[in-house]
Amino acid sequence: MTAPAHRTTTRQARTTADPVAEATRATEAAAAVVDEATRTVELAVVTAVPAAAPRRTAGRAYTVLNAVVALLLILLLAPVMLAVAIAVKLDGGPVFFRQSRVGKDGTDFGMLKFRSMVVDAEARLAALAARNEGAGPLFKMCDDPRVTRVGCVIRRYSLDELPQLFNVVAGTMHLVGPRPALRREVDAYCPLARRRLAVKPGLTGLWQVSGRSDLSWDESIRLDADYVERWSPMLDLSILARTAGAVTRGGGAY
């Protein structure tokens, strides 16, 4: 009589212990899954950090390359720039015109140009607002009375933009990119136009070689947005190659 009772007690103990064992095994399995998931996340993070670093490094390297090329162009074009500077000075007033423009990510910087307008050009702007021929928020006039005699010539062939090579050397601009806008123009941008600010502004750009001021505002914005989406060093080289022809023709430059 005693033995069956003992066997019954043993079976009950084993039956009672089984759920505990199952729960333990389930907990260990869950812990293993969590550990594996943790390792996967850590691996993803470790892998992602170096992936971002080369992009930043590549961006810095491209800026340095632009600066080196710009410096070489300054040396090559030094006689032309000196001749323009003398002509502007003889026409009266300072040689250079420095203006605050909006660059990459909405950052302001000082853009350089050879002065092509009278000294008080900004003060006269309000009186000419009704005669604006520019597209969108841009102000343009084909026969702007503020443009000097020398300015008329250097603007036609974009010689007034040559000092921006120093901006490229400084890293605030690239040789190719959307043209740097004024703050008042950026404040009026639509969402599509604001995509221009995703890259550094350029000395020349896609819409500069596609018609310049003869284009509508919508056409200009679409071209700049397309440039941002399709950017590559080969696209920049293509635009630079087309710039020489656009500057020589002088179309749409005023």
Order of alpha helices (4+ residues) and beta strands (2+ residues): alpha-alpha-beta-beta-alpha-alpha-alpha-beta-alpha-alpha-beta-alpha-alpha
